[in-house]
Amino acid sequence: MQVSNATSLFTGNASSTASSNATSNDTVPSFQSLMGQLTGYVNETPAQRMEASILAQLGITPQQLASMSPADREKVEEKVKELMKKEMQAQEQQQQQQVQQQAQEMQAKIQQSVSQPATSSSSKHDSKISFFA
């Protein structure tokens, strides 16, 4: 909350609040623009999202990229491709590590279940033997 809003709330100056709200609402995006952004994001492919993310990391907007000279644009696109390749390799490596970890956990569970004696079945068997003995 802005200081002018807080002051006007305590003093009851409604006109000050209305005017400051009007100026702060000018910077808030409209519902339609937010829905347009969301729709655009949802319709993008994962590769397009990754490319946009990398451009943002480089501090370049799509509009700036489009307005660059062909030589500069090519340099940026090569950098984006290189970073996308590294990102995809990192994701693949992370997935492989997760699969290996899951396989190790499953192997440990299997070994644990095999190494534990079957107490319920052996006790039934032992009781039958002692019953007939």
C-alpha positions as CSV (number, residue, x, y, z in Angstrom):
1,M,0.0,0.0,0.0
2,Q,1.3,3.4,-0.9
3,V,1.9,6.1,1.8
4,S,-0.8,8.3,0.2
5,N,-3.3,5.5,0.4
6,A,-2.5,4.8,4.1
7,T,-2.7,8.5,4.9
8,S,-6.0,8.9,3.2
9,L,-7.4,5.9,4.9
10,F,-6.6,7.4,8.3
11,T,-7.7,10.9,7.4
12,G,-10.8,9.8,5.4
13,N,-9.7,11.7,2.3
14,A,-11.5,9.6,-0.3
15,S,-10.5,11.8,-3.3
16,S,-6.8,11.2,-2.6
17,T,-7.4,7.5,-2.5
18,A,-9.4,7.5,-5.7
19,S,-6.8,9.4,-7.6
20,S,-3.9,7.3,-6.4
21,N,-5.9,4.1,-7.2
22,A,-6.5,5.3,-10.7
23,T,-2.8,5.8,-11.3
24,S,-1.8,2.5,-9.7
25,N,-4.5,0.6,-11.8
26,D,-2.9,2.0,-15.0
27,T,0.2,-0.2,-14.3
28,V,-1.8,-3.4,-13.7
29,P,-2.3,-5.5,-16.8
30,S,-5.9,-6.2,-17.8
31,F,-7.6,-9.5,-17.5
32,Q,-7.7,-9.9,-21.3
33,S,-3.9,-9.3,-21.6
34,L,-3.2,-11.8,-18.9
35,M,-5.5,-14.4,-20.5
36,G,-3.8,-13.7,-23.8
37,Q,-0.4,-14.3,-22.2
38,L,-1.6,-17.5,-20.6
39,T,-3.2,-18.8,-23.8
40,G,0.1,-18.1,-25.7
41,Y,2.1,-19.9,-23.0
42,V,-0.2,-23.0,-23.1
43,N,-0.1,-23.2,-26.9
44,E,3.8,-23.1,-26.9
45,T,5.7,-26.3,-27.3
46,P,8.2,-27.2,-24.6
47,A,11.0,-26.2,-27.0
48,Q,9.5,-22.8,-27.5
49,R,9.2,-22.3,-23.8
50,M,12.8,-23.3,-23.3
51,E,13.9,-20.9,-26.0
52,A,11.9,-18.1,-24.4
53,S,13.5,-18.9,-21.1
54,I,17.0,-18.9,-22.5
55,L,16.4,-15.6,-24.3
56,A,15.2,-14.1,-21.0
57,Q,18.3,-15.4,-19.2
58,L,20.4,-13.7,-21.9
59,G,18.3,-10.5,-21.3
60,I,16.9,-10.5,-24.8
61,T,13.2,-10.1,-25.7
62,P,11.7,-11.8,-28.8
63,Q,11.1,-8.3,-30.2
64,Q,14.8,-7.3,-29.7
65,L,15.8,-10.6,-31.4
66,A,13.6,-9.9,-34.4
67,S,15.0,-6.3,-34.7
68,M,18.6,-7.5,-34.8
69,S,20.7,-7.6,-37.9
70,P,20.9,-11.1,-39.5
71,A,24.5,-11.6,-38.3
72,D,23.7,-10.7,-34.7
73,R,20.5,-12.7,-34.7
74,E,22.4,-15.7,-36.0
75,K,25.0,-15.4,-33.2
76,V,22.2,-15.2,-30.6
77,E,20.4,-18.1,-32.1
78,E,23.5,-20.2,-32.0
79,K,24.0,-19.3,-28.4
80,V,20.4,-20.3,-27.7
81,K,20.8,-23.6,-29.4
82,E,24.0,-24.3,-27.5
83,L,22.3,-23.5,-24.1
84,M,19.2,-25.5,-25.1
85,K,21.4,-28.5,-25.9
86,K,23.2,-28.2,-22.5
87,E,19.8,-27.9,-20.7
88,M,18.4,-31.0,-22.5
89,Q,21.6,-32.9,-21.6
90,A,21.3,-31.9,-18.0
91,Q,17.6,-32.9,-17.9
92,E,18.5,-36.3,-19.5
93,Q,21.2,-36.8,-16.9
94,Q,18.9,-36.0,-14.1
95,Q,16.3,-38.4,-15.4
96,Q,18.9,-41.2,-15.7
97,Q,20.0,-40.5,-12.1
98,Q,16.4,-40.7,-10.9
99,V,15.9,-44.0,-12.7
100,Q,19.2,-45.4,-11.2
101,Q,18.1,-44.3,-7.8
102,Q,14.7,-46.0,-8.2
103,A,16.4,-49.2,-9.4
104,Q,18.7,-49.2,-6.4
105,E,15.8,-48.7,-4.1
106,M,13.8,-51.5,-5.7
107,Q,16.9,-53.8,-5.6
108,A,17.3,-53.0,-1.9
109,K,13.7,-53.8,-1.2
110,I,13.9,-57.1,-3.1
111,Q,17.1,-58.1,-1.2
112,Q,15.5,-57.1,2.1
113,S,12.4,-59.2,1.4
114,V,14.5,-62.2,0.3
115,S,16.9,-62.0,3.3
116,Q,14.0,-61.9,5.9
117,P,12.9,-65.3,7.0
118,A,9.3,-66.2,6.4
119,T,8.3,-66.4,10.0
120,S,4.6,-67.0,9.6
121,S,5.0,-70.0,7.2
122,S,7.9,-71.6,9.1
123,S,6.1,-71.3,12.5
124,K,3.1,-73.1,11.0
125,H,5.3,-75.8,9.6
126,D,7.1,-76.2,12.9
127,S,3.8,-76.5,14.8
128,K,2.6,-79.3,12.5
129,I,5.8,-81.2,13.1
130,S,5.6,-80.8,16.9
131,F,2.0,-81.8,16.8
132,F,2.7,-85.1,15.1
133,A,5.8,-85.8,17.0
